[in-house]
Amino acid sequence: MFLSPSGHAILYKYYSWDAWSKYVSKSKTIRFTNPHYFNDPFELSAGCHPLSNVDLMGVDRECNIDRNIVVLCLTRNPLNSLMWAHYGDSHRGVVVGFDVVSMGLGDKDRCVLPYQFGNVIYTSTKPQGFYADSFNEEIYSFCNYDPLFLEALQRNYLYKSYEWAYEEEVRIVRHRRSFLSEVSSSEVHCVDMSFNLGSVREIYFGWRFLMGKKPPRSTCLRAVKATKRDFPSARLSFVEPVGGTWKLQAHHLGDDWQEFIQGYFDF
């Protein structure tokens, strides 16, 4: 996790090129999704306990989460090769670094789990058994963070198998009612939240982002020019491999970016 010039935390979101174009570049939104629609079939299962399937006091955990909860998934590392492969459209997409503080993602009054308490917990053995407030339905109606219920919040939203640890995931959990004027659209499975352009602090173009785009040189120039225009506060970089290693590095596009791109294609 890096810091913005203001000292705020920066966390990252991997996008395919189409998703970047639709949600970030065009709509200026970021998507919170109901966790039932995540790609891990074990999602939320650490919140179960021995009596989860028994109707006690009318508590319906699955229904409450499905109706009320949406989650934003971010990561700490913009140069993770596996993340680029799995979420960045095989290195053809874009990674965006967001100033999470300026976006209100650390606001304890509006987030059930703000980013500073949303570090995903990876374990080789799934938690089982009861936990504090196992039968407390109120935790699914919270619009704010309450540290007294941290164990229940962690069990419900933050535990995953260690096999996912490469993601270095940080989650922001919100109740649908907590969104006010910043909502761009709301659907059954997601909420799209508008953000201030100044919240975008870093943008990384994938190693293969020009693959299949013709002509590549003019496409590259147009993409960088439009991105610099739309996000003047963001630091733009090309991702490229480090010679002789399996690692990735970022090449910052400074004031001489047009000359760099010209030389990049001439080379």
BELUR-V466888 format. One record per residue. N is the residue number from 1. RES is the residue in three letters. SS is DSSP state (a for helix, b for strand, c for the rest). OMEGA is omega as a letter, one per 30 degrees, with the letter a starting at -180 (none if undefined). D_FIRST is the distance of its C-alpha to the first C-alpha in whole Angstrom. Layout:
[[N	RES	SS	OMEGA	D_FIRST] [N	RES	SS	OMEGA	D_FIRST]]
This chain:
[[1	MET	c	a	0] [2	PHE	b	l	4] [3	LEU	b	l	7] [4	SER	c	l	10] [5	PRO	c	l	13] [6	SER	c	a	14] [7	GLY	c	l	12] [8	HIS	c	l	10] [9	ALA	b	l	7] [10	ILE	b	l	6] [11	LEU	b	a	6] [12	TYR	b	l	8] [13	LYS	b	l	12] [14	TYR	b	a	14] [15	TYR	b	l	18] [16	SER	c	l	21] [17	TRP	a	a	23] [18	ASP	a	l	25] [19	ALA	a	l	23] [20	TRP	a	a	21] [21	SER	a	a	24] [22	LYS	a	a	26] [23	TYR	a	a	23] [24	VAL	a	a	21] [25	SER	a	a	23] [26	LYS	a	a	26] [27	SER	c	a	26] [28	LYS	c	l	22] [29	THR	b	l	21] [30	ILE	b	a	19] [31	ARG	b	l	20] [32	PHE	b	a	20] [33	THR	b	l	22] [34	ASN	c	a	25] [35	PRO	a	l	23] [36	HIS	a	a	27] [37	TYR	a	l	26] [38	PHE	c	a	23] [39	ASN	c	l	24] [40	ASP	c	a	24] [41	PRO	c	l	27] [42	PHE	c	a	26] [43	GLU	c	l	24] [44	LEU	c	a	25] [45	SER	a	l	28] [46	ALA	a	l	26] [47	GLY	a	l	27] [48	CYS	c	l	31] [49	HIS	c	a	33] [50	PRO	c	a	37] [51	LEU	c	a	39] [52	SER	c	a	36] [53	ASN	c	l	39] [54	VAL	c	a	41] [55	ASP	c	l	42] [56	LEU	c	l	42] [57	MET	c	l	42] [58	GLY	c	a	41] [59	VAL	c	l	38] [60	ASP	c	a	36] [61	ARG	a	a	33] [62	GLU	a	a	32] [63	CYS	a	l	34] [64	ASN	a	l	32] [65	ILE	a	a	29] [66	ASP	a	a	30] [67	ARG	a	a	32] [68	ASN	a	a	29] [69	ILE	b	l	25] [70	VAL	b	a	23] [71	VAL	b	l	19] [72	LEU	b	a	16] [73	CYS	b	l	14] [74	LEU	b	a	10] [75	THR	b	a	8] [76	ARG	c	a	5] [77	ASN	c	l	6] [78	PRO	c	a	9] [79	LEU	c	l	11] [80	ASN	c	a	12] [81	SER	a	l	16] [82	LEU	a	l	17] [83	MET	a	l	15] [84	TRP	a	a	17] [85	ALA	a	a	20] [86	HIS	a	a	20] [87	TYR	a	a	18] [88	GLY	c	l	18] [89	ASP	c	l	22] [90	SER	c	l	22] [91	HIS	c	l	20] [92	ARG	c	a	23] [93	GLY	c	a	20] [94	VAL	b	l	17] [95	VAL	b	a	14] [96	VAL	b	l	13] [97	GLY	b	a	10] [98	PHE	b	l	11] [99	ASP	b	a	11] [100	VAL	c	l	11] [101	VAL	c	a	13] [102	SER	c	l	15] [103	MET	c	a	16] [104	GLY	c	a	17] [105	LEU	c	l	15] [106	GLY	c	a	15] [107	ASP	c	a	18] [108	LYS	c	a	20] [109	ASP	c	a	23] [110	ARG	c	l	22] [111	CYS	c	l	20] [112	VAL	c	l	21] [113	LEU	b	l	18] [114	PRO	c	a	15] [115	TYR	a	a	12] [116	GLN	a	l	11] [117	PHE	a	a	14] [118	GLY	c	l	13] [119	ASN	b	a	12] [120	VAL	c	a	14] [121	ILE	b	a	16] [122	TYR	b	a	18] [123	THR	b	l	21] [124	SER	c	l	24] [125	THR	c	a	27] [126	LYS	c	l	27] [127	PRO	c	l	27] [128	GLN	c	l	31] [129	GLY	c	a	33] [130	PHE	c	l	33] [131	TYR	c	a	31] [132	ALA	c	l	31] [133	ASP	c	l	32] [134	SER	c	a	32] [135	PHE	c	a	35] [136	ASN	c	a	34] [137	GLU	a	a	34] [138	GLU	a	a	32] [139	ILE	a	l	29] [140	TYR	a	l	29] [141	SER	c	l	30] [142	PHE	c	l	28] [143	CYS	c	a	26] [144	ASN	c	l	24] [145	TYR	c	l	22] [146	ASP	c	a	25] [147	PRO	a	l	23] [148	LEU	a	a	27] [149	PHE	a	a	26] [150	LEU	a	a	23] [151	GLU	a	l	24] [152	ALA	a	l	26] [153	LEU	a	l	23] [154	GLN	a	a	21] [155	ARG	a	a	24] [156	ASN	a	a	24] [157	TYR	a	a	21] [158	LEU	c	a	18] [159	TYR	b	l	20] [160	LYS	b	l	20] [161	SER	b	l	22] [162	TYR	a	l	20] [163	GLU	a	l	21] [164	TRP	a	a	18] [165	ALA	a	l	15] [166	TYR	a	a	14] [167	GLU	a	a	13] [168	GLU	c	a	10] [169	GLU	b	l	11] [170	VAL	b	a	10] [171	ARG	b	l	13] [172	ILE	b	a	15] [173	VAL	b	l	19] [174	ARG	b	l	21] [175	HIS	b	a	25] [176	ARG	a	a	27] [177	ARG	a	a	29] [178	SER	a	a	26] [179	PHE	c	a	26] [180	LEU	c	a	28] [181	SER	c	a	29] [182	GLU	c	a	25] [183	VAL	b	l	26] [184	SER	b	l	27] [185	SER	b	l	29] [186	SER	b	l	29] [187	GLU	c	a	30] [188	VAL	c	a	31] [189	HIS	c	a	28] [190	CYS	b	l	26] [191	VAL	b	l	25] [192	ASP	b	a	24] [193	MET	b	l	22] [194	SER	b	l	23] [195	PHE	c	l	20] [196	ASN	c	a	20] [197	LEU	a	l	20] [198	GLY	a	l	18] [199	SER	a	l	15] [200	VAL	b	a	15] [201	ARG	b	a	13] [202	GLU	b	l	12] [203	ILE	b	a	14] [204	TYR	b	l	15] [205	PHE	b	a	18] [206	GLY	c	a	19] [207	TRP	c	a	21] [208	ARG	c	a	24] [209	PHE	c	l	24] [210	LEU	c	a	27] [211	MET	c	l	29] [212	GLY	c	a	32] [213	LYS	c	a	32] [214	LYS	c	f	35] [215	PRO	c	a	35] [216	PRO	a	a	32] [217	ARG	a	a	32] [218	SER	a	l	33] [219	THR	a	l	31] [220	CYS	a	a	28] [221	LEU	a	l	29] [222	ARG	a	a	30] [223	ALA	a	a	26] [224	VAL	a	a	24] [225	LYS	a	a	27] [226	ALA	a	a	26] [227	THR	a	l	23] [228	LYS	a	l	23] [229	ARG	a	a	26] [230	ASP	a	a	24] [231	PHE	c	a	21] [232	PRO	c	a	21] [233	SER	c	a	18] [234	ALA	c	l	16] [235	ARG	b	a	15] [236	LEU	b	l	17] [237	SER	b	l	17] [238	PHE	b	l	19] [239	VAL	b	a	17] [240	GLU	b	a	20] [241	PRO	b	l	21] [242	VAL	c	a	21] [243	GLY	c	l	24] [244	GLY	c	a	26] [245	THR	c	l	23] [246	TRP	c	a	21] [247	LYS	c	l	18] [248	LEU	b	l	16] [249	GLN	b	a	16] [250	ALA	b	l	15] [251	HIS	b	a	18] [252	HIS	b	l	18] [253	LEU	c	a	21] [254	GLY	c	a	22] [255	ASP	c	a	25] [256	ASP	c	a	27] [257	TRP	a	a	26] [258	GLN	a	l	29] [259	GLU	a	l	30] [260	PHE	a	a	28] [261	ILE	a	l	28] [262	GLN	a	l	32] [263	GLY	a	l	31] [264	TYR	a	a	29] [265	PHE	a	l	32] [266	ASP	a	l	35] [267	PHE	c	none	33]]
